[in-house]
Amino acid sequence: MPPSYTAVITGGNKGIGASLAKEMLDAGYKVLCISRREPEFSHENLEFYKTDLFDKAQVSDVAKTIAAQHDVTHLVHNAGMIIPNLVEEAEPDDISDLAQLHLGSALTLLKAFLPSMKECKFGRVLFNGSRAALGAKTRTAYSASKAGMIGMARTWALELAQHQITVNVVAPGPVLTDNFWGIIPKGSEQEEKLAENIPVGRIGTPEDITNAFMFFADPKSSFITGQTLFVCGGMSVGIALL
């Protein structure tokens, strides 16, 4: 991979984002991590930009800073948050907050990086979506914003295809990360039952999702845009009944 590829990864400090950052660094990318906390790993081609993606002003500032210093070729909007609650406890602010995190911040970043992508007639825009976009209990705001991500990605794909910029979504099912264990206790009976109900019989790993991102990121994937790839062990198909 030529060193001229520069990837911005939101939430690249941990979980799926960190796994992808390491994979891209190994492949020769320069990686710019945007997150609230610094990555726990280092690399000569890794840069960290402390940013709260809920804060519109901070997102605008970091977007301008990066655009002025780098020609970004890959934007991976990976950062995300779940606000788990049943509909009776859900609030409109939950929706607006996650819309800024999952959608608004991505728009601000892309607008800053588009001029250089268009100039070199190459770009990869990737979203970390979710199988929950199809619906999931206690996910009113999360599912809404992740479903919106799919629609926004398809729109951008149509608008940017003529510039050789592709836009795709990787939509994971349950993945063994801190976010997952923040809702389901690690090593619990609940975790075991969930794994049993997934058609492939296990919960996903960050590496499972990273593989999909790297496929879309590859220059050879230039004929694929506007797509959502569910990496969910078959959960988006249905539950296996014996």
N, C-alpha and C positions, 0 to 999 in steps of 0.2 A: 504494500500500500504506500503510495508516494506520500512524503511528509507534508505535502501541500494541503491535505485534507484536515480541516479544523472543525471539530464537533463541539457544540454547546450542549451540555446535558444538565437539565434542571433536576435537582435532587440527586446529583451524581455522587453524593458523599456516602450513601449507604444502600443496602438492599439491592434491588434490581439495577438502580442507577450506578452504584459502585461496581457491580459485576460488569455492566456494559462499559463503563469507563476503563476498567482494567483491560477488557478485551480489545477495545479500540486502541488503547495505548500500546498494547502488544503488537497490534497490526500496523503501527506507525502513524496513527493519528495524533494530532495535537488536541487535547481535551480541555475544555473550559467548563468548570463545575460551578453552577449557580445554586446555592443552597444557604440555609440559615446557619448550618454548622460545617466546619471544615472537615474534609475527608480524613479518615484515619490511615490513609495510605499516601505515599508520595511518589512522584515520578518527574523526571526532568521536563517532560512535555505536558505536565498537568498544571493548570492554574485554577485558583479558587477565587470566586467573587461572592462575598457574603451578602445575601439579599433575602428579604422577606417577600415572597411572591404574592402575599395578600396585600401588600402595600403598593399601590399603583405608581406612586412617585419613585419608589426604590426600583421597581421593574423598569420604568422609563429611563432612569439614570444608568442602570447597569447595561441596558440595551444599547444606549448611545455610546457608552464607554467601550464596550466590546466592539461595536461596529467601527469605531474610530481606530481601533488598534489591530483588528483582525478581519480577514476575509473568511467569514463563516460559510462552510459548505454543507454542514449537517446540523440541524436543530432537532434535538430529541427532548420533547417535553414529557419528562418522566415523573416529576414531582406530583404528589397527590396526597389526599387525606380523606378518611372516612369519618362521617359524623353519624354513627349508628343510633337510630331511634325509630320506634314505631310511628305511624302517621299521627297518632294523637299527641306525641311529643315533638314532632317536627315543626320547625319554624321557617317562615319565609327568609329570614336572615341566613339560615343554613344554605339555602339555594343560592343566594346572592354571593355569599362568601366562597362557596366552592366554584361558582361560575367564574369568579375572578381568578382563583387558583388554577383551575383546569382549562379555562378558555381565554379569559381576558389577558392573562400574563403571556400566554402563547402568542396571541395576536400582536401584542406590543413587541415581543422579541422578533417575530417573523418580519414585521414591517421594517425593523432596523436592519435586518440582515438581507432583505430581498435585493437591494440595489447591487450588491456584490455577486449574489447568486445569479441574477439576471445578466450581469456583465460577462461572467464566465460561462454562462449557459449550462450551469450544473447546480443542482441542489437536492438535498434529501431532507424532508420534513417528516418527523416520526412522532407519533403520540403513543404514550402508554395508556391505553384505554382499560376496559374491564368487561368481563363476561356479564357483570352486573348491569351493563347497559341494556340487557335484555329483560331486566327485572330481578329484584332480590329483596327479601324481607329486610326491614329496617334500613333501607337504602334510598329513601325518598330523594334527598339532595344529591347523593353520590351517583345514583343511577341516572338522574336527570342530567347532570353535568357530563357524565361519561357518554350518554347517548348524544348529547349536543356535540361532543367532541367528534363523533363519527360524522355527523352532518356537516360540521365545519370543515373537516378534513376532505370530504368529498367535494365541497364547494371550492376549496383551495386547489384541489387536484385539477379541476376543470379550468380554473383561471390561470394556473401556472404551468400547465403541460407544454404550452408552446415555447416556454423558456427552458425546457428540459429539467424542470424541477418536479420531483414526484412527492406525493403526500400520502402516507399510509398510517394505519393504526394497528398496533399489536394489542390484543385484548386478552390479558391473562385471566385464568381462573384462580383458585386459591394457590398462593405461593408462600413458601416457608420464609417469611421475613419478619422483622420486628412489628410491622403493621399488622400482620396476620396474628402473631402471638399476642398483640395488644387486645385482641378481641376473643381469640380462642386460646386458652392456656396451653403452653408448650407441653407436649407429652401427655395430654389429658385424654380421657375417654371420648370426649367430644371431637378431638382431632382425629382419633382413630376411626370413629364412625364416619366422619366426613371423607376420609381417605377411602374407606370401603365403598362409599356411595359414588365415587368418581369412576366412570367407566374403565379407565386404565388402572385403577386400583391404588393410586398414590396421589399425594399432593405435589404440586409443581415446585421446582427450585428456581432460583434466580437465573441459573445457567440455561434452563429451558427457554426463558423469555429472551435472554441475551442472544441466543441462536437466531431467533426470529428477527430481532432488531438488526443483527449483522447481515442477514439475508436482504432485507429492504435497503440497508445502507450501501450495499455493494453497487458500484457503477454498472455492473452487469444486469441489475434489476431495473433497467430504465424503461421497460415496457409494462411495468406494474405501478399503477397509481390509483388513488381513491378507494383502496381496499382495506378491509378489516380482517385481520387474521386472528381467530380465536385460538389461543394457546392454553387450553383448559382441560386437557385430558378427556375430552368428549362431553363435558358438561353442557356445552351450548347445543349439543345434539339432543340430549335427553338423559335420563337416568336408566341404567340397565335394570330390567326387571327379570328375575329368575323364576 
